[in-house]
């Protein structure tokens, strides 16, 4: 019988970590694209940019996490979806600049490494990378006794993409008369979970296996773990045929905080409430939690995960193309001239629902 090392007795099992790396090699390699020139397990991941493909390439980077949505994974024991969320939160932010994600890296930190849990998480990350068309080229698994509660972990993701300098989308071409298309989300995505957890589990005392009538037979856990939609291939496909002047990934801060990130100061976005489908989960949160409409729109995506600013002459063609790409688009607003004392985002209409 092999005696445990002093390091393992202290809570860090190097052999277990090595076994994990060996067990996920096929998962990781299944995401590899032409530019990957290293295998997992080295000191760094190497990626060769195809210089013949680009005239004046600009690298675009993003990093993000999943936030307290991870708590739902811990409660349900379902760990193969939060990896998709992790990829989505990074690559969607890259794609809205017009860039194509090239590769992805992850950071998995826990107090005591559970190989089956870590493998499930990485399966989700690999699936997310395949959906986004980027390669998972490396990561870090950190076992840190005493840093995290038992059976919990944290995740961070890092992605790099590329775009031609003269094709960067930064919103500077948005002007008065542009129309605003909203693209449906898959649900909550990965924002607002601190409020959600308080409402569902503390105030309403629901369990993850409960099935409120509003959820049509789905459990609380299923609804809350629905993966964030990855819009990369949709955006890149649209850009082959259309000029899109601004794109917003609707994350934390909702409409009010994310739209101004691309909107020129002399423009305001008029958003028409009631012009898109709102998922039952948002209606449930607003009603059962007595959450004001303004807070809903600033905390959650409320059913719109992506926003496009487009010339009015192209709106209908873009919406048809979005439907052909299996997205659900809605004409949700327009761009008007803004005076200095006006907010950047104005809502009109009777009610969100």
C-alpha positions as CSV (number, residue, x, y, z in Angstrom):
1,X,0.0,0.0,0.0
2,X,1.4,3.4,-1.0
3,X,1.6,5.8,1.9
4,X,-0.1,9.2,1.3
5,X,2.3,12.1,0.8
6,X,2.4,14.8,3.4
7,X,1.0,17.2,0.7
8,X,-1.9,14.8,0.1
9,X,-2.5,14.6,3.8
10,X,-2.7,18.4,3.9
11,X,-5.4,18.3,1.3
12,X,-3.7,18.6,-2.1
13,X,-3.6,15.4,-4.1
14,X,-1.2,15.8,-7.1
15,X,-1.9,12.3,-8.4
16,X,-5.7,13.1,-8.5
17,X,-5.0,16.3,-10.4
18,X,-2.8,14.4,-12.9
19,X,-5.5,11.7,-13.4
20,X,-8.0,14.5,-14.1
21,X,-5.8,15.9,-16.8
22,X,-5.4,12.5,-18.4
23,X,-9.1,11.9,-18.3
24,X,-10.1,15.1,-20.1
25,X,-7.5,15.0,-22.9
26,X,-9.9,13.6,-25.4
27,X,-12.6,16.2,-24.4
28,X,-10.1,19.1,-24.8
29,X,-8.6,17.8,-28.1
30,X,-12.1,17.5,-29.6
31,X,-12.4,21.3,-29.5
32,X,-9.1,21.9,-31.2
33,X,-9.0,23.9,-34.4
34,X,-6.4,24.5,-37.1
35,X,-4.4,27.0,-35.1
36,X,-3.8,24.8,-32.0
37,X,-0.2,23.6,-31.9
38,X,0.1,22.1,-28.4
39,X,-1.6,19.4,-26.4
40,X,-3.1,19.9,-22.9
41,X,-0.7,19.4,-20.1
42,X,2.1,21.7,-21.1
43,X,3.1,24.9,-19.4
44,X,1.2,27.1,-21.8
45,X,-1.3,26.8,-24.7
46,X,0.1,27.8,-28.1
47,X,-2.1,29.0,-31.0
48,X,-0.8,30.1,-34.4
49,X,-2.7,32.9,-36.1
50,X,-3.3,32.3,-39.8
51,X,-1.5,35.4,-41.1
52,X,-2.7,34.9,-44.7
53,X,-6.3,35.0,-43.6
54,X,-6.1,38.6,-42.2
55,X,-5.0,42.0,-43.6
56,X,-4.8,43.9,-40.3
57,X,-5.8,41.7,-37.4
58,X,-6.7,43.0,-34.0
59,X,-6.8,40.6,-31.0
60,X,-9.9,40.9,-28.8
61,X,-9.9,39.4,-25.3
62,X,-12.5,38.8,-22.5
63,X,-12.7,37.2,-19.1
64,X,-15.7,36.4,-17.0
65,X,-17.3,34.0,-14.6
66,X,-20.6,32.4,-13.8
67,X,-21.3,34.1,-10.6
68,X,-23.7,32.6,-8.0
69,X,-25.4,30.5,-10.6
70,X,-22.8,28.0,-9.4
71,X,-24.7,27.7,-6.2
72,X,-27.6,26.1,-8.1
73,X,-25.2,23.5,-9.6
74,X,-24.1,22.7,-6.0
75,X,-27.7,22.3,-4.9
76,X,-28.8,20.1,-7.8
77,X,-25.6,18.1,-8.3
78,X,-25.8,19.0,-12.0
79,X,-22.4,20.3,-13.1
80,X,-22.3,19.8,-16.9
81,X,-24.1,23.1,-17.9
82,X,-22.2,25.8,-16.0
83,X,-19.3,25.3,-18.3
84,X,-21.4,26.3,-21.2
85,X,-22.3,29.5,-19.2
86,X,-18.7,30.2,-18.6
87,X,-17.8,30.0,-22.3
88,X,-20.9,32.0,-23.3
89,X,-20.1,34.9,-20.9
90,X,-16.7,35.4,-22.5
91,X,-17.2,34.6,-26.2
92,X,-20.5,36.6,-26.5
93,X,-18.6,39.7,-25.3
94,X,-16.0,39.1,-28.0
95,X,-18.4,38.4,-30.8
96,X,-20.3,41.7,-30.3
97,X,-17.1,43.6,-31.4
98,X,-17.3,41.6,-34.7
99,X,-14.5,39.2,-33.6
100,X,-14.4,35.5,-34.0
101,X,-13.2,33.7,-30.8
102,X,-10.0,31.7,-31.4
103,X,-9.3,30.0,-28.1
104,X,-10.5,29.6,-24.5
105,X,-8.9,28.9,-21.2
106,X,-10.5,28.0,-17.9
107,X,-9.7,28.3,-14.2
108,X,-11.3,25.7,-11.8
109,X,-10.7,26.3,-8.1
110,X,-11.9,24.1,-5.2
111,X,-11.0,23.1,-1.7
112,X,-10.9,19.4,-2.4
113,X,-10.8,18.1,-6.0
114,X,-13.7,15.8,-6.9
115,X,-12.7,14.3,-10.2
116,X,-16.2,13.4,-11.5
117,X,-17.4,16.9,-10.7
118,X,-14.5,18.6,-12.4
119,X,-14.9,16.3,-15.4
120,X,-18.6,17.3,-15.7
121,X,-17.7,21.0,-15.6
122,X,-15.0,20.6,-18.3
123,X,-17.5,18.6,-20.5
124,X,-19.7,21.7,-20.4
125,X,-16.8,24.0,-21.2
126,X,-15.8,21.8,-24.2
127,X,-19.4,21.8,-25.4
128,X,-19.5,25.6,-25.1
129,X,-16.3,25.9,-27.1
130,X,-17.7,23.7,-29.9
131,X,-20.8,25.8,-30.1
132,X,-18.7,28.9,-30.3
133,X,-16.2,27.4,-32.7
134,X,-13.2,28.1,-30.6
135,X,-10.5,25.8,-29.1
136,X,-10.1,24.9,-25.5
137,X,-6.3,25.0,-25.3
138,X,-5.6,25.0,-21.5
139,X,-6.6,25.9,-18.0
140,X,-5.8,25.6,-14.4
141,X,-7.2,23.2,-11.7
142,X,-6.4,24.7,-8.3
143,X,-6.9,22.5,-5.2
144,X,-6.8,24.8,-2.2
145,X,-7.9,23.3,1.1
146,X,-9.6,25.8,3.4
147,X,-10.4,28.3,0.7
148,X,-13.8,26.9,-0.3
149,X,-16.6,25.1,1.5
150,X,-16.9,21.3,0.9
151,X,-18.3,20.3,-2.5
152,X,-18.0,23.8,-3.9
153,X,-15.8,25.4,-6.5
154,X,-15.3,28.6,-8.5
155,X,-14.9,29.2,-12.2
156,X,-13.3,31.8,-14.4
157,X,-12.9,31.9,-18.2
158,X,-10.6,33.6,-20.6
159,X,-11.0,34.0,-24.3
160,X,-9.1,35.6,-27.2
161,X,-10.6,36.4,-30.6
162,X,-9.6,38.2,-33.8
163,X,-11.2,40.9,-36.0
164,X,-10.0,43.0,-38.9
165,X,-9.2,46.5,-37.7
166,X,-11.6,48.1,-40.2
167,X,-14.4,45.7,-39.3
168,X,-14.5,46.4,-35.5
169,X,-18.0,47.1,-34.3
170,X,-18.0,49.7,-31.6
171,X,-21.3,51.6,-32.1
172,X,-19.7,54.7,-33.5
173,X,-21.8,54.3,-36.7
174,X,-25.1,54.2,-34.9
175,X,-27.3,57.1,-35.9
176,X,-30.8,58.6,-35.7
177,X,-33.2,56.4,-37.6
178,X,-31.5,53.1,-36.9
179,X,-33.8,50.3,-35.7
180,X,-33.2,48.0,-32.7
181,X,-33.6,44.2,-33.0
182,X,-33.7,42.1,-29.9
183,X,-32.7,38.4,-30.1
184,X,-34.3,36.1,-27.6
185,X,-32.4,34.7,-24.6
186,X,-32.7,31.2,-23.3
187,X,-33.8,32.4,-19.9
188,X,-31.9,34.1,-17.0
189,X,-28.5,33.4,-18.6
190,X,-25.9,34.1,-15.8
191,X,-27.0,37.3,-14.2
192,X,-29.2,38.3,-11.2
193,X,-28.7,35.0,-9.3
194,X,-28.1,36.6,-5.9
195,X,-31.6,38.1,-6.1
196,X,-33.0,34.9,-7.6
197,X,-31.6,32.7,-4.9
198,X,-32.9,34.9,-2.2
199,X,-36.4,34.9,-3.7
200,X,-36.7,31.2,-4.6
201,X,-35.0,29.6,-1.6
202,X,-35.3,32.1,1.2
203,X,-38.4,34.1,0.7
204,X,-40.5,31.5,-1.1
205,X,-38.8,28.5,0.5
206,X,-38.8,26.5,-2.8
207,X,-36.5,23.6,-3.4
208,X,-34.6,22.8,-6.7
209,X,-36.9,19.9,-7.3
210,X,-40.2,21.9,-6.9
211,X,-42.2,22.5,-10.1
212,X,-44.2,25.7,-9.8
213,X,-47.2,25.9,-12.2
214,X,-45.6,28.8,-14.0
215,X,-42.8,26.5,-15.2
216,X,-45.0,24.0,-17.2
217,X,-43.7,20.9,-15.5
218,X,-40.0,21.9,-15.3
219,X,-38.3,22.0,-11.9
220,X,-36.8,25.1,-10.3
221,X,-33.3,23.5,-10.8
222,X,-33.9,23.0,-14.5
223,X,-35.2,26.5,-15.1
224,X,-32.3,28.1,-13.2
225,X,-29.6,26.0,-14.8
226,X,-30.7,26.6,-18.4
227,X,-27.4,27.5,-20.1
228,X,-26.6,30.9,-21.4
229,X,-27.2,31.1,-25.2
230,X,-24.1,31.4,-27.3
231,X,-24.6,33.9,-30.1
232,X,-21.2,33.7,-31.8
233,X,-22.1,31.8,-35.0
234,X,-25.3,33.8,-35.4
235,X,-23.4,37.1,-35.3
236,X,-20.6,36.0,-37.6
237,X,-23.1,34.6,-40.1
238,X,-25.0,37.9,-40.1
239,X,-21.8,39.9,-40.7
240,X,-21.2,38.0,-43.9
241,X,-24.2,39.7,-45.5
242,X,-25.1,42.7,-43.4
243,X,-23.6,45.8,-41.9
244,X,-24.5,45.9,-38.2
245,X,-23.5,49.1,-36.5
246,X,-23.8,48.1,-32.9
247,X,-24.3,44.9,-30.9
248,X,-25.0,44.6,-27.2
249,X,-24.7,41.5,-25.1
250,X,-27.3,41.9,-22.4
251,X,-25.7,40.9,-19.1
252,X,-25.5,42.4,-15.6
253,X,-27.0,45.8,-15.7
254,X,-29.7,44.8,-18.2
255,X,-30.9,47.3,-20.8
256,X,-30.0,50.5,-18.9
257,X,-26.4,49.8,-18.3
258,X,-25.4,47.8,-21.4
259,X,-27.0,49.7,-24.2
260,X,-25.1,53.0,-23.4
261,X,-21.8,51.1,-23.8
262,X,-22.2,51.2,-27.6
263,X,-24.6,54.2,-28.1
264,X,-23.1,57.5,-29.3
265,X,-23.7,60.3,-26.8
266,X,-26.0,62.2,-29.2
267,X,-28.3,59.2,-29.6
268,X,-30.9,57.6,-27.4
269,X,-32.5,54.2,-27.6
270,X,-36.3,54.1,-27.4
271,X,-37.3,50.6,-26.3
272,X,-40.9,49.5,-26.7
273,X,-42.1,47.4,-23.8
274,X,-44.3,44.5,-24.7
275,X,-42.6,44.1,-28.1
276,X,-40.9,40.8,-27.3
277,X,-41.6,37.4,-25.6
278,X,-40.8,37.4,-21.9
279,X,-40.0,34.0,-20.4
280,X,-42.2,32.8,-17.6
281,X,-39.3,32.8,-15.1
282,X,-39.1,36.6,-15.4
283,X,-42.8,37.0,-14.9
284,X,-42.6,34.7,-11.9
285,X,-39.7,36.7,-10.3
286,X,-41.5,40.0,-10.9
287,X,-44.8,38.8,-9.5
288,X,-43.7,36.6,-6.6
289,X,-40.8,38.9,-5.6
290,X,-42.7,42.2,-6.0
291,X,-39.7,43.4,-8.1
292,X,-40.3,46.8,-9.7
293,X,-40.3,46.8,-13.5
294,X,-37.4,49.2,-13.6
295,X,-35.3,46.9,-11.4
296,X,-36.2,43.9,-13.6
297,X,-34.9,45.7,-16.7
298,X,-31.7,46.7,-15.0
299,X,-31.0,43.3,-13.3
300,X,-32.1,40.7,-15.9
301,X,-32.1,40.3,-19.7
302,X,-35.9,39.9,-19.4
303,X,-36.0,37.7,-22.5
304,X,-33.5,39.6,-24.7
305,X,-30.0,38.3,-24.7
306,X,-28.6,40.2,-27.7
307,X,-29.4,43.6,-29.2
308,X,-28.6,44.7,-32.7
309,X,-28.6,48.3,-34.0
310,X,-29.2,48.2,-37.8
311,X,-30.1,50.6,-40.6
312,X,-33.9,50.6,-41.0
313,X,-33.6,49.5,-44.6
314,X,-32.0,46.2,-43.5
315,X,-34.2,45.4,-40.5
316,X,-36.6,42.9,-42.2
317,X,-33.9,41.1,-44.1
318,X,-31.8,40.7,-40.9
319,X,-34.8,39.4,-39.0
320,X,-35.5,36.8,-41.7
321,X,-31.9,35.7,-41.6
322,X,-32.0,35.5,-37.8
323,X,-35.1,33.2,-38.0
324,X,-33.2,31.1,-40.6
325,X,-30.4,30.7,-38.0
326,X,-32.9,29.4,-35.5
327,X,-33.0,32.6,-33.5
328,X,-36.1,34.4,-32.3
329,X,-35.8,38.1,-33.3
330,X,-38.1,41.0,-32.3
331,X,-38.2,44.6,-33.4
332,X,-38.0,46.3,-30.0
333,X,-37.1,49.9,-30.7
334,X,-35.5,52.7,-32.6
335,X,-32.7,55.3,-32.2
336,X,-33.6,59.0,-31.9
337,X,-31.7,62.2,-31.2
338,X,-30.8,62.8,-27.6
339,X,-30.6,66.1,-25.7
340,X,-27.9,66.4,-23.1
341,X,-30.3,66.1,-20.2
342,X,-32.0,63.0,-21.4
343,X,-31.2,59.4,-20.4
344,X,-29.6,57.1,-23.1
345,X,-32.3,54.5,-22.8
346,X,-36.0,55.4,-22.7
347,X,-38.8,52.8,-22.3
348,X,-42.2,53.4,-23.9
349,X,-45.4,51.5,-23.6
350,X,-47.8,50.3,-20.9
351,X,-45.9,47.4,-19.3
352,X,-43.1,44.9,-19.7
353,X,-45.6,42.0,-19.7
